[in-house]
Every structure is written in C-alpha cells, then in structure tokens.
Amino acid sequence: MSTTRLAVLGSPIRHSLSPALHAAAYDVLGLDWGYEVAEVGPGGLPGFLAGLDDGWRGLSLTMPLKREVIPLLDSWSDLVGITGVANTVRVDGGEVRGWNTDVAGLTEGFRRNGVRSLLSVDILGAGATAQSAVAAAGVLGARDIELAVRDPARATDAVAMGERLGITVRLRGLDEPPSRAPEAVISTLPNGIETAPRYTPEQRHGSVLFDVAYDPWPTQRASEWLADGGQVIPGVEMLMQQALKQVRIFVAGDAAVRLDRETEVVAAMRAAVGLD
C-alpha cells in the first residue's frame, strides 16, 4: 500500500475524473502514490486538514472549498492572491501551501483548441471558478467581460478583481441576452443548470463555448452550440490541463517545472479521460 496520499475533496465529488487523471500520471512517472476521493462539504475542510498525518502530500479542491481554504493556508501563489481562489494544496512539513491551477486550465484549454487571444468574453455564473475565468480571460487579452449571474451580490469580488486587472466587468441577469456578440462564452454553471442568456443561433455560430461541466456530456448548452455550428471546448479539457499543473506541484512543488517524461504523462492523462 502506498505511503504517499493525495485526494480530491468537494461535494458532490463521486463523479470526479481527477483520480483517473492523477493515477495515469503517477503510473507513467513510476510513483506508487494513492489518490483518493473524499466527500467534504461546507465547513468540513478545517477538520479534514487537522486530521492529515505525515503520509499526506496534497489535495485537489472543488466546489464548495476553493474559497473556504484561503484562511487555512500558510502561503499561496500569486494567482491565489489575485483571484482569492485556491484549488490545489500541498502539505509540506505541516505547512499548507495553496495554488490556483484553474486559470491555467482555462487558458491552456483555449490555446490547445486554437484560441490564442480574446477581446470580448461572457462568463456564466458567479462562483469560485467564475473568478478564475475572469483572470484567464484577462491573460488571453480580454478587456470586455460580461458576467451573467442570478445574484449580483455574489459577483462583487469578480468585478473588483477585474478592475484591479484593468478589465471592464459588467453584470447582467443570467436569463438576459448579451449586449453584444462575444468571441467566447465560458460557462461555469454546474451541470443541470441550463438557464442561460438567450444567445441567437448566429451568436452561437460565431463564438466559442468553453463549458466547464463534464458529467454528463454534452450539456444542453453544448448541444445547442454544436447544433448551430459553433465551436465547443469540453470541461474535461480544463480538468486535464489544471490537473497537469497539480501533478507538477505535487511532484516538484512548482507548477512551472516540467515533469520527467511529460509528453508521455500528458498522453496518458488525456487517454484516461477520453480526450484526443
């Protein structure tokens, strides 16, 4: 049995493809590491962290823990400071360190699918992933973002972050049509929430949809986009790209340090979740 433990935490979490991605990577790297799934809901993260022993190396965090972890961190990456969101934790000698790999998951997902730059972007939703989406859109050059939300009060952090990054972020209701035809739409809505702005067939045809949901796939939104001839990037692409950065962090402690045999690692990870 492996003495090095990792896990993905969140609620609901049983549908997660993260174990398949990480297992594929560690198999190529020859690391006998165990990657588990743990159901941890709101308020449960402090107790989980307090119970970790020396066998634990790191955690992947999903809804609803990406913001809750911030006050529990001893140190964090620049992107965590910018977004106020962490989805990756490494435990080093009792120190809890945080990273945001969601931003890279989105930017690299766009680039791998031929989208190198963006000017206008719509983001659906106001959760933690939406804040990472604002930052990712900014990395790709966007300075015009419309954030479609149900509750404007939940979007104040995203608007403020956009201002700090020099990005204009405007709010509108989730069921309202866009004020212009965006180049890309990033949906951060959980699967099953199909209410969305009323995009016309022409707008869908002329834009890229990056839908972060992936189980089940395709979502209703993705099906509509494809039916109108628009480009769709599936959420599993983001999951794979951010997981690669997590593997780098867990192995080397740095998301920028390439892995040994990384080309083989990437191929194995993509195959594990049916990409390419």
C-alpha positions in Angstrom: 0.0 0.0 0.0 1.3 3.5 -0.9 2.5 5.6 1.9 2.0 8.8 0.0 -1.6 10.0 -0.1 -3.4 12.6 -2.2 -7.1 13.2 -2.6 -9.7 15.3 -4.4 -12.2 17.0 -2.0 -15.6 18.5 -2.5 -19.3 17.9 -2.5 -20.7 16.3 -4.6 -17.5 14.5 -5.6 -18.2 10.9 -6.7 -18.4 11.9 -10.4 -14.9 13.3 -10.4 -12.4 12.2 -13.1 -9.5 13.6 -11.1 -8.5 10.1 -9.8 -8.2 8.7 -13.3 -6.1 11.7 -14.4 -3.7 11.5 -11.5 -3.4 7.7 -11.5 -2.4 7.8 -15.2 0.3 10.5 -14.5 1.8 8.7 -11.5 1.8 5.4 -13.3 4.0 6.9 -16.1 6.3 8.5 -13.5 6.7 5.3 -11.6 5.3 6.7 -8.4 3.3 4.4 -6.1 1.1 7.2 -4.8 -2.5 6.8 -3.8 -5.1 9.4 -5.0 -8.4 9.2 -3.1 -11.9 10.8 -3.3 -13.3 12.4 -0.1 -16.8 14.0 0.3 -16.2 17.2 2.2 -19.0 19.7 2.3 -19.2 23.3 3.6 -17.4 23.8 6.9 -15.7 20.4 6.8 -12.3 21.5 5.5 -10.7 22.6 8.7 -11.4 19.3 10.4 -10.1 17.4 7.3 -6.8 19.3 7.3 -6.4 18.9 11.0 -6.6 15.1 10.6 -3.8 14.8 8.0 -0.7 12.8 9.0 2.8 12.8 7.5 1.7 10.5 4.8 -0.3 13.2 3.0 1.3 15.2 0.2 -1.5 17.2 -1.4 -5.2 17.9 -2.1 -7.3 18.9 -5.1 -10.2 21.1 -4.2 -13.5 21.6 -5.9 -16.9 23.1 -5.0 -17.5 24.4 -2.4 -14.0 24.5 -0.9 -12.0 26.8 -3.3 -12.7 29.9 -1.3 -13.1 28.3 2.1 -9.5 27.1 2.1 -8.0 30.6 1.8 -7.9 31.4 5.6 -6.4 28.0 6.2 -3.3 28.5 4.0 0.1 29.3 5.4 1.3 30.6 2.0 -0.1 30.9 -1.6 0.8 31.6 -5.2 0.4 34.9 -6.8 -2.8 33.7 -8.7 -4.4 32.8 -5.4 -3.7 36.3 -4.2 -5.2 37.7 -7.4 -8.3 35.5 -7.6 -9.0 34.7 -3.9 -9.4 31.1 -5.0 -7.3 28.0 -4.5 -8.0 24.6 -5.9 -4.6 22.9 -5.1 -3.0 22.4 -1.7 0.4 20.8 -1.0 1.3 19.8 2.6 5.0 20.3 3.4 6.2 19.5 6.9 3.0 20.9 8.4 2.9 24.0 6.1 -0.3 24.2 4.0 0.5 25.9 0.7 -2.1 26.9 -1.9 -2.2 27.3 -5.7 -4.8 28.2 -8.4 -4.4 25.9 -11.4 -7.9 26.7 -12.8 -6.7 29.8 -14.6 -4.1 27.7 -16.4 -6.7 25.0 -17.0 -8.8 27.5 -18.9 -6.0 29.4 -20.8 -4.3 26.2 -21.9 -7.6 24.6 -22.8 -8.4 27.6 -25.1 -4.9 27.5 -26.6 -4.9 23.8 -27.3 -8.1 24.3 -29.2 -6.7 27.1 -31.4 -7.9 30.1 -29.4 -4.8 32.2 -28.7 -6.4 35.6 -27.8 -9.7 37.0 -27.0 -11.2 40.5 -26.7 -14.8 40.0 -25.6 -15.9 37.2 -23.3 -19.1 36.3 -21.5 -18.9 34.3 -18.2 -21.9 32.5 -16.9 -22.0 32.1 -13.1 -20.6 33.8 -10.1 -18.8 31.1 -8.1 -15.1 30.5 -7.5 -14.5 29.2 -11.0 -16.0 32.3 -12.5 -13.3 34.4 -10.7 -10.7 32.2 -12.2 -12.4 32.6 -15.6 -12.2 36.4 -15.3 -8.4 36.1 -14.7 -8.0 33.6 -17.6 -9.9 35.8 -20.0 -7.5 38.7 -19.0 -4.5 36.5 -19.6 -5.8 35.9 -23.1 -6.2 39.7 -23.7 -9.9 40.3 -23.0 -10.8 43.7 -21.6 -14.5 43.4 -22.2 -16.3 40.9 -20.0 -20.0 40.4 -19.3 -20.7 38.3 -16.2 -24.2 36.7 -16.3 -25.4 35.9 -12.7 -28.5 35.2 -10.8 -27.4 37.2 -7.7 -25.3 40.3 -8.4 -24.2 40.4 -4.8 -22.2 37.2 -5.3 -20.2 38.8 -8.2 -18.7 41.8 -6.3 -15.3 40.0 -5.9 -15.1 39.2 -9.6 -16.0 42.8 -10.6 -13.4 44.2 -8.1 -10.7 41.8 -9.4 -11.5 42.8 -13.0 -10.9 46.4 -12.0 -7.6 45.6 -10.5 -6.6 43.8 -13.7 -7.7 46.7 -15.9 -10.7 44.7 -17.2 -14.2 46.1 -17.6 -16.6 43.6 -16.0 -20.3 44.3 -16.5 -23.1 42.4 -14.8 -26.4 41.2 -16.2 -29.1 38.7 -15.2 -28.5 35.1 -16.0 -31.5 34.9 -18.3 -30.8 38.2 -20.1 -29.4 38.3 -23.6 -25.8 39.6 -24.2 -25.4 43.3 -25.1 -23.1 42.3 -28.0 -21.8 39.2 -29.7 -18.9 37.8 -27.6 -15.9 36.0 -29.1 -16.2 33.4 -26.3 -18.5 32.2 -23.6 -17.2 30.5 -20.5 -19.9 28.6 -18.6 -19.0 27.9 -15.0 -22.5 26.7 -14.2 -22.9 23.2 -12.7 -24.3 20.6 -14.9 -28.1 20.6 -14.8 -28.4 24.4 -14.5 -29.4 25.1 -18.1 -30.9 28.5 -17.6 -28.6 30.8 -19.6 -28.6 34.1 -21.6 -30.6 33.9 -24.8 -27.8 33.6 -27.4 -29.0 33.7 -31.0 -28.1 30.9 -33.5 -25.8 33.5 -35.2 -24.1 34.4 -31.9 -23.5 30.7 -31.1 -22.2 30.0 -34.6 -19.7 32.8 -34.4 -18.3 32.2 -30.9 -16.5 29.6 -28.8 -18.2 27.9 -25.8 -16.0 26.6 -23.1 -18.3 24.7 -20.8 -16.5 23.6 -17.6 -19.2 21.0 -16.8 -18.3 17.5 -18.0 -20.6 14.9 -16.4 -22.8 14.1 -18.2 -21.6 15.3 -21.5 -22.6 17.1 -23.6 -24.6 19.6 -21.7 -27.7 21.0 -23.2 -25.8 24.3 -23.7 -23.0 22.5 -25.6 -25.5 20.6 -27.7 -27.2 23.9 -28.8 -23.8 25.4 -29.6 -22.8 22.4 -31.8 -26.2 22.3 -33.5 -25.7 25.9 -34.6 -22.1 25.3 -35.9 -20.3 26.9 -33.0 -17.0 25.6 -31.5 -17.3 23.9 -28.1 -14.4 23.1 -25.7 -15.5 20.5 -23.2 -15.0 20.9 -19.4 -12.8 17.8 -19.3 -10.2 19.8 -21.2 -10.0 22.3 -18.4 -9.9 19.5 -15.9 -7.0 17.8 -17.7 -4.9 21.0 -18.1 -5.3 22.1 -14.5 -4.6 18.5 -13.3 -1.2 18.5 -15.1 -0.2 21.6 -13.2 -1.4 19.9 -10.0 0.8 16.9 -10.7 3.8 19.3 -11.2 3.1 20.9 -7.9 2.7 17.5 -6.0 5.9 16.2 -7.6 8.2 19.2 -7.7 6.4 21.9 -5.6 6.2 24.2 -8.6 3.5 24.4 -11.3 6.1 25.8 -13.8 8.6 22.9 -13.5 8.1 20.3 -16.3 7.9 16.7 -15.3 10.3 14.0 -16.5 8.6 12.3 -19.5 5.9 15.0 -19.5 4.9 14.2 -23.1 4.2 10.7 -22.1 2.4 11.8 -18.9 0.1 14.2 -20.9 -0.7 11.5 -23.4 -1.6 9.0 -20.7 -3.7 11.6 -18.8 -5.7 12.6 -22.0 -6.3 8.9 -22.8 -7.6 8.3 -19.3 -10.5 10.7 -19.8 -11.1 10.1 -23.5 -9.5 13.2 -24.9 -8.0 13.0 -28.4 
